Amino acid sequence: MSGFTITPDNPWLAPLAGYSDLPFRLLAKRYGCAVRCSEMVSAKGMAFKNSGTRRLIATCPEDDPMILQLFGSEPQFFGPVMEKLVSMGYRNFDLNAGCPVRKVLKSGSGVQLMQDLDKLVEIAAIMVEKAAAHPEGGRVGVKFRLGFEKGEEVFLDLARRLEGAGVDWLTLHPRYGKQMFAGKANWEKLAELKRAVSLPVIGSGDLYTAEDGVRCLEETGVDAIMFARGALFDPSIFARFIALRRGEPMVPRDGAFLAGIVREHIRLTREFEGDGRSFRKIRSIIPRYAKGLKGIRALRASLLQCTDWEALEAAASVIAGLEPADPSDEEPAVDVICE
Ligand SMILES: Cc1cc2nc3c(=O)[nH]c(=O)nc-3n(C[C@H](O)[C@H](O)[C@H](O)COP(=O)(O)O)c2cc1C
């Protein structure tokens, strides 16, 4: 695993539970994504060798540089798990202190950690210490929100403490935990964070298009941006962002282009996972890429009939011939369940 440079022209793929798996990270890389985060992995689950974690940490040389995101609330699990991961060659890590879903909060993890900054910083410090054992020097970031809930805005205090603990970068999704995904991400808080610390700051939150990414950089001065839901709907968002930054034209998002994305995602899924579970997953993801085209309902129905990879590829190839939808009659392509 190699290092990476944090600059505005190097867009990141956010950690996305259920989605930022190895095939999707490789897909994002094809389209210019510079740094890619894994799905969140339970430190406790890893400590107990939970069978599901093997799939979550799967990587390959082409996946480099990837960042492995851990979540948990019990500091004692992080030391041994980090030692194991570093011995396996993992070099870049992130601590999840932003996830607001009930299951994660119940274990005291995710954004719940923002109510116990001592523990949060203790875990981050353990990760920093253990990552340093990587022969080329490991790196650790922390991803957090503004605070657990409105009135508990601790992100600046936390950021300064993490800087003191030797963390390498900070990622802020500027909403409160209790807010989940409601309202708007407050980008002014990204600018505040950037002014408050000398560490690199990665901006996350409401970056749905390449234009949002460029605007966020310009308005907030953050060091880099991270696409999340924007990448789920359009993995080529990274290339669009880079083109926009360079003042170059963007490739049109027509049926033929989108069919190419789908073909590549199916190919990568087959190559790196290829089992029944990944088949069902990619089958449900494909209609999302056709957002903005006519006939998604029929496409979804025909995909659901498919029971093998060849049939799936054939059914998905129809996307190449789909016409743009009338914006007024466009049906939502998918519900994305969050964090
Ligand atoms: C489906 C989904 C899964 C997510 N999983 C994680 C996760 O595992 N770890 C994490 O730190 N954030 C996770 N997030 C939060 C995103 O990384 C990102 O911060 C958030 O979606 C805001 O960015 P956006 O508005 O551009 O989507 C997830 C978000 C979504 C939508």
The ligand as an SDF file (V2000), in Angstrom:
LIG
                    3D

 31 33  0  0  0  0  0  0  0  0999 V2000
  -25.1970    4.5650    1.8980 C   0  0  0  0  0  0  0  0  0  0  0  0
  -24.2380    5.3360    2.7240 C   0  0  0  0  0  0  0  0  0  0  0  0
  -23.3050    4.6790    3.5000 C   0  0  0  0  0  0  0  0  0  0  0  0
  -22.3800    5.3890    4.2790 C   0  0  0  0  0  0  0  0  0  0  0  0
  -21.4510    4.7180    5.0000 N   0  0  0  0  0  0  0  0  0  0  0  0
  -20.5170    5.3980    5.7100 C   0  0  0  0  0  0  0  0  0  0  0  0
  -19.4790    4.7210    6.4050 C   0  0  0  0  0  0  0  0  0  0  0  0
  -19.3720    3.4800    6.3840 O   0  0  0  0  0  0  0  0  0  0  0  0
  -18.5750    5.4680    7.0980 N   0  0  0  0  0  0  0  0  0  0  0  0
  -18.6470    6.8370    7.1350 C   0  0  0  0  0  0  0  0  0  0  0  0
  -17.7930    7.4740    7.7650 O   0  0  0  0  0  0  0  0  0  0  0  0
  -19.5950    7.5020    6.4730 N   0  0  0  0  0  0  0  0  0  0  0  0
  -20.5180    6.8220    5.7490 C   0  0  0  0  0  0  0  0  0  0  0  0
  -21.4660    7.4970    5.0320 N   0  0  0  0  0  0  0  0  0  0  0  0
  -21.4230    8.9660    4.9950 C   0  0  0  0  0  0  0  0  0  0  0  0
  -20.6860    9.4490    3.7420 C   0  0  0  0  0  0  0  0  0  0  0  0
  -19.3440    9.0110    3.7700 O   0  0  0  0  0  0  0  0  0  0  0  0
  -20.7510   10.9760    3.5850 C   0  0  0  0  0  0  0  0  0  0  0  0
  -20.0380   11.5940    4.6310 O   0  0  0  0  0  0  0  0  0  0  0  0
  -22.1840   11.4920    3.5810 C   0  0  0  0  0  0  0  0  0  0  0  0
  -22.9840   10.7150    2.7100 O   0  0  0  0  0  0  0  0  0  0  0  0
  -22.2540   12.9580    3.1490 C   0  0  0  0  0  0  0  0  0  0  0  0
  -21.8530   13.1160    1.8100 O   0  0  0  0  0  0  0  0  0  0  0  0
  -22.9120   13.3160    0.5780 P   0  0  0  0  0  0  0  0  0  0  0  0
  -23.9740   14.2470    1.0880 O   0  0  0  0  0  0  0  0  0  0  0  0
  -22.0880   13.9070   -0.5180 O   0  0  0  0  0  0  0  0  0  0  0  0
  -23.5060   11.9830    0.2840 O   0  0  0  0  0  0  0  0  0  0  0  0
  -22.4240    6.8080    4.2860 C   0  0  0  0  0  0  0  0  0  0  0  0
  -23.3700    7.4640    3.5120 C   0  0  0  0  0  0  0  0  0  0  0  0
  -24.2730    6.7700    2.7390 C   0  0  0  0  0  0  0  0  0  0  0  0
  -25.2420    7.5220    1.8870 C   0  0  0  0  0  0  0  0  0  0  0  0
  1  2  1  0
  2  3  1  0
  2 30  2  0
  3  4  2  0
  4  5  1  0
  4 28  1  0
  5  6  2  0
  6  7  1  0
  6 13  1  0
  7  8  2  0
  7  9  1  0
  9 10  1  0
 10 11  2  0
 10 12  1  0
 12 13  2  0
 13 14  1  0
 14 15  1  0
 14 28  1  0
 15 16  1  0
 16 17  1  0
 16 18  1  0
 18 19  1  0
 18 20  1  0
 20 21  1  0
 20 22  1  0
 22 23  1  0
 23 24  1  0
 24 25  2  0
 24 26  1  0
 24 27  1  0
 28 29  2  0
 29 30  1  0
 30 31  1  0
M  END
$$$$
